[in-house]
Amino acid sequence: MVSVAVVANSVPSQQVELLLEFIASQLESSRCFERYLCWCSLLLSRHALSLKQRSSTISRLVQTLQRSISRHLSDLGSLSNDNTHLLQFLVSVGDAYCLNKSEHLGDHREPSLC
């Protein structure tokens, strides 16, 4: 991501708003969330002063970015929750399988060590 930082630094102040608008539109439809979030973060941090001076004109853009990022955050949270529950289920099924296997063979090992 070093190259992204170099490009973000070299983008002229006048073009940052257009680039952020493009990123906002891509965040709505693209699955490349991390890439666009990196661009967004670098552009906002590198050009904060010039953007702050135009805060009244870019407030709608910032709200669009915030809405897209919040939606992705919510989706990632749900996915993470689902994965956690699925992994807990798989561990319990594996433990039950190992316990059943060790009882069947007369082995007295711990269920998670089979």
Biopython code that builds the backbone (N, CA, C, O; Angstrom):
import numpy as np
from Bio.PDB.StructureBuilder import StructureBuilder

atoms = [
    (1, "MET", "N", (0.808, -1.202, 0.000)),
    (1, "MET", "CA", (0.000, 0.000, 0.000)),
    (1, "MET", "C", (0.850, 1.264, 0.000)),
    (1, "MET", "O", (0.323, 2.374, 0.069)),
    (2, "VAL", "N", (2.164, 1.094, -0.077)),
    (2, "VAL", "CA", (3.060, 2.244, -0.128)),
    (2, "VAL", "C", (2.779, 3.067, -1.373)),
    (2, "VAL", "O", (2.789, 4.296, -1.320)),
    (3, "SER", "N", (2.528, 2.399, -2.494)),
    (3, "SER", "CA", (2.268, 3.133, -3.731)),
    (3, "SER", "C", (0.982, 3.951, -3.635)),
    (3, "SER", "O", (0.884, 5.029, -4.221)),
    (4, "VAL", "N", (0.003, 3.442, -2.902)),
    (4, "VAL", "CA", (-1.240, 4.194, -2.709)),
    (4, "VAL", "C", (-0.948, 5.468, -1.931)),
    (4, "VAL", "O", (-1.489, 6.529, -2.245)),
    (5, "ALA", "N", (-0.100, 5.369, -0.923)),
    (5, "ALA", "CA", (0.256, 6.550, -0.127)),
    (5, "ALA", "C", (0.984, 7.582, -0.977)),
    (5, "ALA", "O", (0.751, 8.783, -0.837)),
    (6, "VAL", "N", (1.860, 7.121, -1.851)),
    (6, "VAL", "CA", (2.600, 8.043, -2.724)),
    (6, "VAL", "C", (1.640, 8.768, -3.654)),
    (6, "VAL", "O", (1.727, 9.984, -3.824)),
    (7, "VAL", "N", (0.725, 8.016, -4.255)),
    (7, "VAL", "CA", (-0.243, 8.631, -5.177)),
    (7, "VAL", "C", (-1.180, 9.565, -4.421)),
    (7, "VAL", "O", (-1.478, 10.660, -4.898)),
    (8, "ALA", "N", (-1.647, 9.144, -3.246)),
    (8, "ALA", "CA", (-2.553, 9.985, -2.447)),
    (8, "ALA", "C", (-1.890, 11.313, -2.087)),
    (8, "ALA", "O", (-2.546, 12.354, -2.054)),
    (9, "ASN", "N", (-0.602, 11.268, -1.821)),
    (9, "ASN", "CA", (0.133, 12.506, -1.514)),
    (9, "ASN", "C", (0.263, 13.418, -2.722)),
    (9, "ASN", "O", (0.291, 14.642, -2.589)),
    (10, "SER", "N", (0.343, 12.817, -3.895)),
    (10, "SER", "CA", (0.597, 13.621, -5.087)),
    (10, "SER", "C", (-0.672, 14.088, -5.808)),
    (10, "SER", "O", (-0.586, 14.842, -6.778)),
    (11, "VAL", "N", (-1.822, 13.657, -5.355)),
    (11, "VAL", "CA", (-3.073, 14.102, -5.978)),
    (11, "VAL", "C", (-3.273, 15.584, -5.669)),
    (11, "VAL", "O", (-3.215, 15.983, -4.506)),
    (12, "PRO", "N", (-3.506, 16.401, -6.691)),
    (12, "PRO", "CA", (-3.744, 17.827, -6.443)),
    (12, "PRO", "C", (-5.019, 18.048, -5.624)),
    (12, "PRO", "O", (-5.988, 17.300, -5.756)),
    (13, "SER", "N", (-5.006, 19.050, -4.804)),
    (13, "SER", "CA", (-6.151, 19.343, -3.928)),
    (13, "SER", "C", (-7.463, 19.452, -4.690)),
    (13, "SER", "O", (-8.516, 19.053, -4.194)),
    (14, "GLN", "N", (-7.388, 19.994, -5.893)),
    (14, "GLN", "CA", (-8.601, 20.183, -6.695)),
    (14, "GLN", "C", (-9.197, 18.848, -7.139)),
    (14, "GLN", "O", (-10.397, 18.767, -7.401)),
    (15, "GLN", "N", (-8.386, 17.813, -7.226)),
    (15, "GLN", "CA", (-8.854, 16.524, -7.717)),
    (15, "GLN", "C", (-9.293, 15.571, -6.599)),
    (15, "GLN", "O", (-9.915, 14.545, -6.872)),
    (16, "VAL", "N", (-8.980, 15.896, -5.375)),
    (16, "VAL", "CA", (-9.290, 15.004, -4.252)),
    (16, "VAL", "C", (-10.787, 14.766, -4.138)),
    (16, "VAL", "O", (-11.225, 13.636, -3.927)),
    (17, "GLU", "N", (-11.568, 15.822, -4.277)),
    (17, "GLU", "CA", (-13.023, 15.683, -4.162)),
    (17, "GLU", "C", (-13.571, 14.744, -5.236)),
    (17, "GLU", "O", (-14.422, 13.901, -4.950)),
    (18, "LEU", "N", (-13.088, 14.887, -6.461)),
    (18, "LEU", "CA", (-13.537, 13.995, -7.539)),
    (18, "LEU", "C", (-13.142, 12.549, -7.266)),
    (18, "LEU", "O", (-13.922, 11.626, -7.500)),
    (19, "LEU", "N", (-11.942, 12.366, -6.777)),
    (19, "LEU", "CA", (-11.486, 11.014, -6.462)),
    (19, "LEU", "C", (-12.294, 10.418, -5.316)),
    (19, "LEU", "O", (-12.638, 9.236, -5.354)),
    (20, "LEU", "N", (-12.598, 11.208, -4.311)),
    (20, "LEU", "CA", (-13.429, 10.726, -3.206)),
    (20, "LEU", "C", (-14.849, 10.395, -3.669)),
    (20, "LEU", "O", (-15.451, 9.441, -3.176)),
    (21, "GLU", "N", (-15.386, 11.167, -4.602)),
    (21, "GLU", "CA", (-16.701, 10.853, -5.162)),
    (21, "GLU", "C", (-16.668, 9.514, -5.886)),
    (21, "GLU", "O", (-17.593, 8.712, -5.757)),
    (22, "PHE", "N", (-15.605, 9.271, -6.646)),
    (22, "PHE", "CA", (-15.448, 7.987, -7.324)),
    (22, "PHE", "C", (-15.366, 6.844, -6.300)),
    (22, "PHE", "O", (-16.013, 5.809, -6.461)),
    (23, "ILE", "N", (-14.573, 7.043, -5.260)),
    (23, "ILE", "CA", (-14.423, 6.022, -4.223)),
    (23, "ILE", "C", (-15.758, 5.755, -3.545)),
    (23, "ILE", "O", (-16.096, 4.604, -3.269)),
    (24, "ALA", "N", (-16.519, 6.812, -3.274)),
    (24, "ALA", "CA", (-17.834, 6.641, -2.645)),
    (24, "ALA", "C", (-18.751, 5.811, -3.538)),
    (24, "ALA", "O", (-19.469, 4.940, -3.046)),
    (25, "SER", "N", (-18.734, 6.070, -4.838)),
    (25, "SER", "CA", (-19.584, 5.293, -5.748)),
    (25, "SER", "C", (-19.117, 3.848, -5.824)),
    (25, "SER", "O", (-19.941, 2.939, -5.932)),
    (26, "GLN", "N", (-17.812, 3.623, -5.769)),
    (26, "GLN", "CA", (-17.289, 2.259, -5.815)),
    (26, "GLN", "C", (-17.562, 1.505, -4.514)),
    (26, "GLN", "O", (-17.795, 0.296, -4.536)),
    (27, "LEU", "N", (-17.536, 2.198, -3.403)),
    (27, "LEU", "CA", (-17.830, 1.561, -2.124)),
    (27, "LEU", "C", (-19.252, 1.012, -2.090)),
    (27, "LEU", "O", (-19.522, 0.004, -1.437)),
    (28, "GLU", "N", (-20.147, 1.677, -2.791)),
    (28, "GLU", "CA", (-21.542, 1.230, -2.830)),
    (28, "GLU", "C", (-21.703, -0.108, -3.542)),
    (28, "GLU", "O", (-22.551, -0.916, -3.164)),
    (29, "SER", "N", (-20.886, -0.344, -4.577)),
    (29, "SER", "CA", (-21.130, -1.518, -5.415)),
    (29, "SER", "C", (-19.985, -2.525, -5.457)),
    (29, "SER", "O", (-20.192, -3.661, -5.882)),
    (30, "SER", "N", (-18.804, -2.147, -5.035)),
    (30, "SER", "CA", (-17.643, -3.018, -5.174)),
    (30, "SER", "C", (-17.458, -3.905, -3.953)),
    (30, "SER", "O", (-17.903, -3.585, -2.850)),
    (31, "ARG", "N", (-16.793, -5.021, -4.179)),
    (31, "ARG", "CA", (-16.457, -5.919, -3.079)),
    (31, "ARG", "C", (-15.049, -5.661, -2.567)),
    (31, "ARG", "O", (-14.596, -6.329, -1.637)),
    (32, "CYS", "N", (-14.352, -4.702, -3.161)),
    (32, "CYS", "CA", (-12.966, -4.386, -2.789)),
    (32, "CYS", "C", (-12.948, -3.343, -1.682)),
    (32, "CYS", "O", (-12.363, -2.271, -1.837)),
    (33, "PHE", "N", (-13.581, -3.655, -0.582)),
    (33, "PHE", "CA", (-13.762, -2.709, 0.501)),
    (33, "PHE", "C", (-12.432, -2.225, 1.063)),
    (33, "PHE", "O", (-12.247, -1.025, 1.267)),
    (34, "GLU", "N", (-11.513, -3.137, 1.313)),
    (34, "GLU", "CA", (-10.236, -2.762, 1.935)),
    (34, "GLU", "C", (-9.464, -1.782, 1.058)),
    (34, "GLU", "O", (-8.897, -0.814, 1.565)),
    (35, "ARG", "N", (-9.436, -2.021, -0.238)),
    (35, "ARG", "CA", (-8.704, -1.142, -1.157)),
    (35, "ARG", "C", (-9.261, 0.277, -1.113)),
    (35, "ARG", "O", (-8.511, 1.242, -0.968)),
    (36, "TYR", "N", (-10.582, 0.395, -1.238)),
    (36, "TYR", "CA", (-11.184, 1.734, -1.262)),
    (36, "TYR", "C", (-11.135, 2.404, 0.109)),
    (36, "TYR", "O", (-11.039, 3.628, 0.201)),
    (37, "LEU", "N", (-11.200, 1.612, 1.161)),
    (37, "LEU", "CA", (-11.078, 2.184, 2.501)),
    (37, "LEU", "C", (-9.678, 2.745, 2.716)),
    (37, "LEU", "O", (-9.517, 3.798, 3.333)),
    (38, "CYS", "N", (-8.678, 2.053, 2.216)),
    (38, "CYS", "CA", (-7.299, 2.536, 2.296)),
    (38, "CYS", "C", (-7.150, 3.853, 1.544)),
    (38, "CYS", "O", (-6.579, 4.812, 2.064)),
    (39, "TRP", "N", (-7.667, 3.895, 0.318)),
    (39, "TRP", "CA", (-7.620, 5.136, -0.472)),
    (39, "TRP", "C", (-8.323, 6.267, 0.265)),
    (39, "TRP", "O", (-7.793, 7.372, 0.382)),
    (40, "CYS", "N", (-9.497, 5.983, 0.750)),
    (40, "CYS", "CA", (-10.291, 6.998, 1.442)),
    (40, "CYS", "C", (-9.542, 7.528, 2.663)),
    (40, "CYS", "O", (-9.457, 8.739, 2.868)),
    (41, "SER", "N", (-9.014, 6.642, 3.449)),
    (41, "SER", "CA", (-8.288, 7.030, 4.654)),
    (41, "SER", "C", (-7.069, 7.890, 4.329)),
    (41, "SER", "O", (-6.841, 8.921, 4.962)),
    (42, "LEU", "N", (-6.298, 7.465, 3.349)),
    (42, "LEU", "CA", (-5.101, 8.227, 2.984)),
    (42, "LEU", "C", (-5.444, 9.590, 2.400)),
    (42, "LEU", "O", (-4.810, 10.589, 2.737)),
    (43, "LEU", "N", (-6.439, 9.634, 1.531)),
    (43, "LEU", "CA", (-6.824, 10.923, 0.938)),
    (43, "LEU", "C", (-7.354, 11.887, 1.990)),
    (43, "LEU", "O", (-7.014, 13.071, 1.986)),
    (44, "LEU", "N", (-8.188, 11.376, 2.889)),
    (44, "LEU", "CA", (-8.749, 12.249, 3.922)),
    (44, "LEU", "C", (-7.671, 12.748, 4.885)),
    (44, "LEU", "O", (-7.698, 13.905, 5.304)),
    (45, "SER", "N", (-6.736, 11.887, 5.229)),
    (45, "SER", "CA", (-5.698, 12.324, 6.170)),
    (45, "SER", "C", (-4.672, 13.242, 5.501)),
    (45, "SER", "O", (-4.207, 14.197, 6.123)),
    (46, "ARG", "N", (-4.318, 12.970, 4.262)),
    (46, "ARG", "CA", (-3.305, 13.771, 3.567)),
    (46, "ARG", "C", (-3.832, 15.144, 3.135)),
    (46, "ARG", "O", (-3.072, 16.109, 3.059)),
    (47, "HIS", "N", (-5.115, 15.223, 2.859)),
    (47, "HIS", "CA", (-5.690, 16.467, 2.336)),
    (47, "HIS", "C", (-6.726, 17.060, 3.296)),
    (47, "HIS", "O", (-7.644, 17.764, 2.876)),
    (48, "ALA", "N", (-6.568, 16.772, 4.565)),
    (48, "ALA", "CA", (-7.550, 17.206, 5.563)),
    (48, "ALA", "C", (-7.745, 18.720, 5.590)),
    (48, "ALA", "O", (-8.876, 19.200, 5.666)),
    (49, "LEU", "N", (-6.671, 19.455, 5.529)),
    (49, "LEU", "CA", (-6.782, 20.922, 5.636)),
    (49, "LEU", "C", (-7.539, 21.521, 4.455)),
    (49, "LEU", "O", (-8.416, 22.365, 4.642)),
    (50, "SER", "N", (-7.204, 21.088, 3.243)),
    (50, "SER", "CA", (-7.910, 21.648, 2.083)),
    (50, "SER", "C", (-9.365, 21.200, 2.058)),
    (50, "SER", "O", (-10.238, 21.953, 1.627)),
    (51, "LEU", "N", (-9.630, 19.982, 2.516)),
    (51, "LEU", "CA", (-11.019, 19.508, 2.561)),
    (51, "LEU", "C", (-11.814, 20.235, 3.641)),
    (51, "LEU", "O", (-12.997, 20.522, 3.461)),
    (52, "LYS", "N", (-11.163, 20.528, 4.757)),
    (52, "LYS", "CA", (-11.843, 21.235, 5.837)),
    (52, "LYS", "C", (-12.271, 22.634, 5.390)),
    (52, "LYS", "O", (-13.323, 23.127, 5.799)),
    (53, "GLN", "N", (-11.465, 23.258, 4.566)),
    (53, "GLN", "CA", (-11.807, 24.587, 4.058)),
    (53, "GLN", "C", (-13.035, 24.539, 3.155)),
    (53, "GLN", "O", (-13.748, 25.534, 3.023)),
    (54, "ARG", "N", (-13.282, 23.397, 2.540)),
    (54, "ARG", "CA", (-14.456, 23.242, 1.673)),
    (54, "ARG", "C", (-15.519, 22.355, 2.324)),
    (54, "ARG", "O", (-16.291, 21.692, 1.632)),
    (55, "SER", "N", (-15.552, 22.348, 3.630)),
    (55, "SER", "CA", (-16.431, 21.425, 4.356)),
    (55, "SER", "C", (-17.904, 21.588, 3.995)),
    (55, "SER", "O", (-18.644, 20.604, 3.976)),
    (56, "SER", "N", (-18.335, 22.800, 3.712)),
    (56, "SER", "CA", (-19.753, 22.990, 3.383)),
    (56, "SER", "C", (-20.117, 22.362, 2.037)),
    (56, "SER", "O", (-21.246, 21.913, 1.840)),
    (57, "THR", "N", (-19.159, 22.335, 1.119)),
    (57, "THR", "CA", (-19.456, 21.777, -0.207)),
    (57, "THR", "C", (-19.267, 20.268, -0.266)),
    (57, "THR", "O", (-19.819, 19.612, -1.150)),
    (58, "ILE", "N", (-18.499, 19.711, 0.657)),
    (58, "ILE", "CA", (-18.262, 18.267, 0.596)),
    (58, "ILE", "C", (-18.994, 17.485, 1.686)),
    (58, "ILE", "O", (-18.772, 16.283, 1.832)),
    (59, "SER", "N", (-19.848, 18.137, 2.440)),
    (59, "SER", "CA", (-20.537, 17.446, 3.543)),
    (59, "SER", "C", (-21.383, 16.270, 3.030)),
    (59, "SER", "O", (-21.434, 15.219, 3.669)),
    (60, "ARG", "N", (-22.028, 16.443, 1.910)),
    (60, "ARG", "CA", (-22.835, 15.349, 1.347)),
    (60, "ARG", "C", (-21.942, 14.164, 0.953)),
    (60, "ARG", "O", (-22.305, 13.008, 1.169)),
    (61, "LEU", "N", (-20.786, 14.459, 0.383)),
    (61, "LEU", "CA", (-19.831, 13.423, 0.005)),
    (61, "LEU", "C", (-19.351, 12.660, 1.237)),
    (61, "LEU", "O", (-19.275, 11.432, 1.216)),
    (62, "VAL", "N", (-19.031, 13.375, 2.298)),
    (62, "VAL", "CA", (-18.570, 12.738, 3.532)),
    (62, "VAL", "C", (-19.679, 11.855, 4.122)),
    (62, "VAL", "O", (-19.404, 10.769, 4.634)),
    (63, "GLN", "N", (-20.914, 12.316, 4.050)),
    (63, "GLN", "CA", (-22.029, 11.502, 4.541)),
    (63, "GLN", "C", (-22.191, 10.231, 3.715)),
    (63, "GLN", "O", (-22.480, 9.169, 4.265)),
    (64, "THR", "N", (-22.011, 10.329, 2.413)),
    (64, "THR", "CA", (-22.099, 9.150, 1.551)),
    (64, "THR", "C", (-20.993, 8.156, 1.890)),
    (64, "THR", "O", (-21.240, 6.954, 1.981)),
    (65, "LEU", "N", (-19.782, 8.656, 2.073)),
    (65, "LEU", "CA", (-18.672, 7.791, 2.470)),
    (65, "LEU", "C", (-18.955, 7.121, 3.812)),
    (65, "LEU", "O", (-18.738, 5.921, 3.976)),
    (66, "GLN", "N", (-19.436, 7.901, 4.755)),
    (66, "GLN", "CA", (-19.727, 7.371, 6.081)),
    (66, "GLN", "C", (-20.807, 6.299, 6.025)),
    (66, "GLN", "O", (-20.698, 5.273, 6.696)),
    (67, "ARG", "N", (-21.835, 6.526, 5.242)),
    (67, "ARG", "CA", (-22.928, 5.565, 5.113)),
    (67, "ARG", "C", (-22.418, 4.249, 4.497)),
    (67, "ARG", "O", (-22.759, 3.165, 4.970)),
    (68, "SER", "N", (-21.612, 4.352, 3.454)),
    (68, "SER", "CA", (-21.072, 3.157, 2.803)),
    (68, "SER", "C", (-20.157, 2.374, 3.735)),
    (68, "SER", "O", (-20.244, 1.149, 3.821)),
    (69, "ILE", "N", (-19.289, 3.085, 4.426)),
    (69, "ILE", "CA", (-18.362, 2.428, 5.342)),
    (69, "ILE", "C", (-19.133, 1.777, 6.495)),
    (69, "ILE", "O", (-18.803, 0.666, 6.911)),
    (70, "SER", "N", (-20.141, 2.454, 7.004)),
    (70, "SER", "CA", (-20.957, 1.889, 8.093)),
    (70, "SER", "C", (-21.685, 0.626, 7.640)),
    (70, "SER", "O", (-21.792, -0.339, 8.397)),
    (71, "ARG", "N", (-22.181, 0.637, 6.415)),
    (71, "ARG", "CA", (-22.879, -0.545, 5.893)),
    (71, "ARG", "C", (-21.915, -1.721, 5.784)),
    (71, "ARG", "O", (-22.246, -2.841, 6.173)),
    (72, "HIS", "N", (-20.729, -1.464, 5.258)),
    (72, "HIS", "CA", (-19.732, -2.531, 5.153)),
    (72, "HIS", "C", (-19.308, -3.029, 6.533)),
    (72, "HIS", "O", (-19.116, -4.229, 6.727)),
    (73, "LEU", "N", (-19.164, -2.129, 7.474)),
    (73, "LEU", "CA", (-18.804, -2.508, 8.834)),
    (73, "LEU", "C", (-19.870, -3.421, 9.436)),
    (73, "LEU", "O", (-19.555, -4.421, 10.081)),
    (74, "SER", "N", (-21.122, -3.064, 9.220)),
    (74, "SER", "CA", (-22.217, -3.895, 9.713)),
    (74, "SER", "C", (-22.208, -5.272, 9.059)),
    (74, "SER", "O", (-22.398, -6.285, 9.732)),
    (75, "ASP", "N", (-21.989, -5.308, 7.750)),
    (75, "ASP", "CA", (-21.925, -6.582, 7.034)),
    (75, "ASP", "C", (-20.775, -7.445, 7.536)),
    (75, "ASP", "O", (-20.933, -8.651, 7.723)),
    (76, "LEU", "N", (-19.612, -6.823, 7.754)),
    (76, "LEU", "CA", (-18.459, -7.567, 8.262)),
    (76, "LEU", "C", (-18.706, -8.077, 9.677)),
    (76, "LEU", "O", (-18.276, -9.176, 10.025)),
    (77, "GLY", "N", (-19.392, -7.289, 10.489)),
    (77, "GLY", "CA", (-19.731, -7.720, 11.837)),
    (77, "GLY", "C", (-20.645, -8.932, 11.824)),
    (77, "GLY", "O", (-20.450, -9.869, 12.598)),
    (78, "SER", "N", (-21.644, -8.917, 10.947)),
    (78, "SER", "CA", (-22.554, -10.055, 10.830)),
    (78, "SER", "C", (-21.816, -11.296, 10.348)),
    (78, "SER", "O", (-22.028, -12.391, 10.869)),
    (79, "LEU", "N", (-20.958, -11.128, 9.365)),
    (79, "LEU", "CA", (-20.182, -12.248, 8.840)),
    (79, "LEU", "C", (-19.267, -12.826, 9.914)),
    (79, "LEU", "O", (-19.144, -14.044, 10.047)),
    (80, "SER", "N", (-18.636, -11.954, 10.671)),
    (80, "SER", "CA", (-17.757, -12.397, 11.749)),
    (80, "SER", "C", (-18.546, -13.169, 12.809)),
    (80, "SER", "O", (-18.097, -14.210, 13.289)),
    (81, "ASN", "N", (-19.709, -12.660, 13.165)),
    (81, "ASN", "CA", (-20.574, -13.350, 14.132)),
    (81, "ASN", "C", (-20.963, -14.723, 13.621)),
    (81, "ASN", "O", (-20.877, -15.709, 14.353)),
    (82, "ASP", "N", (-21.393, -14.795, 12.367)),
    (82, "ASP", "CA", (-21.784, -16.070, 11.773)),
    (82, "ASP", "C", (-20.623, -17.054, 11.787)),
    (82, "ASP", "O", (-20.804, -18.228, 12.110)),
    (83, "ASN", "N", (-19.430, -16.576, 11.436)),
    (83, "ASN", "CA", (-18.257, -17.443, 11.422)),
    (83, "ASN", "C", (-17.908, -17.939, 12.816)),
    (83, "ASN", "O", (-17.524, -19.096, 12.985)),
    (84, "THR", "N", (-18.039, -17.074, 13.817)),
    (84, "THR", "CA", (-17.761, -17.470, 15.193)),
    (84, "THR", "C", (-18.699, -18.581, 15.637)),
    (84, "THR", "O", (-18.262, -19.563, 16.236)),
    (85, "HIS", "N", (-19.991, -18.429, 15.345)),
    (85, "HIS", "CA", (-20.959, -19.450, 15.728)),
    (85, "HIS", "C", (-20.727, -20.755, 14.965)),
    (85, "HIS", "O", (-20.858, -21.839, 15.534)),
    (86, "LEU", "N", (-20.389, -20.655, 13.701)),
    (86, "LEU", "CA", (-20.111, -21.844, 12.906)),
    (86, "LEU", "C", (-18.880, -22.576, 13.435)),
    (86, "LEU", "O", (-18.884, -23.803, 13.528)),
    (87, "LEU", "N", (-17.832, -21.841, 13.781)),
    (87, "LEU", "CA", (-16.636, -22.472, 14.329)),
    (87, "LEU", "C", (-16.915, -23.129, 15.676)),
    (87, "LEU", "O", (-16.406, -24.217, 15.947)),
    (88, "GLN", "N", (-17.707, -22.490, 16.517)),
    (88, "GLN", "CA", (-18.078, -23.097, 17.797)),
    (88, "GLN", "C", (-18.852, -24.392, 17.573)),
    (88, "GLN", "O", (-18.631, -25.379, 18.275)),
    (89, "PHE", "N", (-19.746, -24.391, 16.612)),
    (89, "PHE", "CA", (-20.509, -25.587, 16.281)),
    (89, "PHE", "C", (-19.583, -26.690, 15.789)),
    (89, "PHE", "O", (-19.698, -27.837, 16.222)),
    (90, "LEU", "N", (-18.666, -26.353, 14.889)),
    (90, "LEU", "CA", (-17.759, -27.356, 14.344)),
    (90, "LEU", "C", (-16.854, -27.946, 15.426)),
    (90, "LEU", "O", (-16.586, -29.148, 15.422)),
    (91, "VAL", "N", (-16.387, -27.114, 16.341)),
    (91, "VAL", "CA", (-15.568, -27.615, 17.448)),
    (91, "VAL", "C", (-16.380, -28.569, 18.315)),
    (91, "VAL", "O", (-15.883, -29.624, 18.708)),
    (92, "SER", "N", (-17.629, -28.206, 18.617)),
    (92, "SER", "CA", (-18.442, -29.087, 19.456)),
    (92, "SER", "C", (-18.766, -30.399, 18.743)),
    (92, "SER", "O", (-18.807, -31.449, 19.386)),
    (93, "VAL", "N", (-18.995, -30.362, 17.440)),
    (93, "VAL", "CA", (-19.233, -31.595, 16.679)),
    (93, "VAL", "C", (-17.960, -32.441, 16.673)),
    (93, "VAL", "O", (-18.025, -33.659, 16.843)),
    (94, "GLY", "N", (-16.813, -31.808, 16.479)),
    (94, "GLY", "CA", (-15.550, -32.540, 16.499)),
    (94, "GLY", "C", (-15.269, -33.156, 17.854)),
    (94, "GLY", "O", (-14.814, -34.297, 17.935)),
    (95, "ASP", "N", (-15.535, -32.415, 18.918)),
    (95, "ASP", "CA", (-15.352, -32.958, 20.272)),
    (95, "ASP", "C", (-16.285, -34.139, 20.512)),
    (95, "ASP", "O", (-15.877, -35.151, 21.082)),
    (96, "ALA", "N", (-17.531, -34.009, 20.079)),
    (96, "ALA", "CA", (-18.484, -35.109, 20.251)),
    (96, "ALA", "C", (-18.032, -36.333, 19.461)),
    (96, "ALA", "O", (-18.142, -37.459, 19.946)),
    (97, "TYR", "N", (-17.529, -36.123, 18.259)),
    (97, "TYR", "CA", (-17.040, -37.227, 17.437)),
    (97, "TYR", "C", (-15.864, -37.922, 18.117)),
    (97, "TYR", "O", (-15.809, -39.150, 18.171)),
    (98, "CYS", "N", (-14.922, -37.128, 18.636)),
    (98, "CYS", "CA", (-13.754, -37.694, 19.301)),
    (98, "CYS", "C", (-14.148, -38.430, 20.570)),
    (98, "CYS", "O", (-13.606, -39.496, 20.861)),
    (99, "LEU", "N", (-15.077, -37.880, 21.320)),
    (99, "LEU", "CA", (-15.552, -38.519, 22.541)),
    (99, "LEU", "C", (-16.210, -39.849, 22.209)),
    (99, "LEU", "O", (-15.957, -40.857, 22.870)),
    (100, "ASN", "N", (-17.047, -39.848, 21.192)),
    (100, "ASN", "CA", (-17.729, -41.073, 20.761)),
    (100, "ASN", "C", (-16.704, -42.096, 20.283)),
    (100, "ASN", "O", (-16.813, -43.281, 20.600)),
    (101, "LYS", "N", (-15.732, -41.653, 19.539)),
    (101, "LYS", "CA", (-14.697, -42.541, 19.007)),
    (101, "LYS", "C", (-13.872, -43.143, 20.147)),
    (101, "LYS", "O", (-13.595, -44.342, 20.144)),
    (102, "SER", "N", (-13.478, -42.314, 21.122)),
    (102, "SER", "CA", (-12.661, -42.806, 22.232)),
    (102, "SER", "C", (-13.459, -43.747, 23.130)),
    (102, "SER", "O", (-12.892, -44.707, 23.653)),
    (103, "GLU", "N", (-14.751, -43.506, 23.326)),
    (103, "GLU", "CA", (-15.584, -44.416, 24.118)),
    (103, "GLU", "C", (-15.735, -45.755, 23.404)),
    (103, "GLU", "O", (-15.733, -46.813, 24.034)),
    (104, "HIS", "N", (-15.862, -45.693, 22.108)),
    (104, "HIS", "CA", (-16.022, -46.902, 21.308)),
    (104, "HIS", "C", (-14.754, -47.755, 21.348)),
    (104, "HIS", "O", (-14.831, -48.984, 21.368)),
    (105, "LEU", "N", (-13.597, -47.110, 21.361)),
    (105, "LEU", "CA", (-12.325, -47.829, 21.351)),
    (105, "LEU", "C", (-11.801, -48.102, 22.765)),
    (105, "LEU", "O", (-10.778, -48.766, 22.932)),
    (106, "GLY", "N", (-12.498, -47.593, 23.776)),
    (106, "GLY", "CA", (-12.046, -47.762, 25.142)),
    (106, "GLY", "C", (-10.889, -46.856, 25.501)),
    (106, "GLY", "O", (-10.206, -47.074, 26.502)),
    (107, "ASP", "N", (-10.672, -45.859, 24.700)),
    (107, "ASP", "CA", (-9.591, -44.906, 24.924)),
    (107, "ASP", "C", (-10.099, -43.799, 25.830)),
    (107, "ASP", "O", (-11.257, -43.394, 25.721)),
    (108, "HIS", "N", (-9.262, -43.309, 26.711)),
    (108, "HIS", "CA", (-9.707, -42.268, 27.649)),
    (108, "HIS", "C", (-8.966, -40.962, 27.437)),
    (108, "HIS", "O", (-8.630, -40.268, 28.396)),
    (109, "ARG", "N", (-8.710, -40.626, 26.170)),
    (109, "ARG", "CA", (-8.052, -39.353, 25.871)),
    (109, "ARG", "C", (-9.062, -38.207, 25.976)),
    (109, "ARG", "O", (-10.275, -38.418, 25.962)),
    (110, "GLU", "N", (-8.534, -37.009, 26.079)),
    (110, "GLU", "CA", (-9.381, -35.815, 26.075)),
    (110, "GLU", "C", (-10.067, -35.711, 24.712)),
    (110, "GLU", "O", (-9.448, -36.036, 23.699)),
    (111, "PRO", "N", (-11.338, -35.263, 24.655)),
    (111, "PRO", "CA", (-12.054, -35.169, 23.366)),
    (111, "PRO", "C", (-11.359, -34.293, 22.341)),
    (111, "PRO", "O", (-11.397, -34.607, 21.152)),
    (112, "SER", "N", (-10.733, -33.219, 22.754)),
    (112, "SER", "CA", (-10.120, -32.323, 21.774)),
    (112, "SER", "C", (-8.759, -32.806, 21.292)),
    (112, "SER", "O", (-8.160, -32.172, 20.424)),
    (113, "LEU", "N", (-8.257, -33.913, 21.832)),
    (113, "LEU", "CA", (-6.945, -34.404, 21.444)),
    (113, "LEU", "C", (-7.004, -35.629, 20.544)),
    (113, "LEU", "O", (-5.970, -36.255, 20.311)),
    (114, "CYS", "N", (-8.159, -35.990, 20.036)),
    (114, "CYS", "CA", (-8.240, -37.217, 19.235)),
    (114, "CYS", "C", (-7.635, -37.103, 17.876)),
    (114, "CYS", "O", (-7.644, -38.068, 17.113)),
]
sb = StructureBuilder()
sb.init_structure("model")
sb.init_model(0)
sb.init_chain("A")
sb.init_seg("    ")
for serial, (resi, resn, name, xyz) in enumerate(atoms, 1):
    if name == "N":
        sb.init_residue(resn, " ", resi, " ")
    sb.init_atom(name, np.array(xyz, "f"), 0.0, 1.0, " ", f" {name:<3s}", serial, name[0])
structure = sb.get_structure()
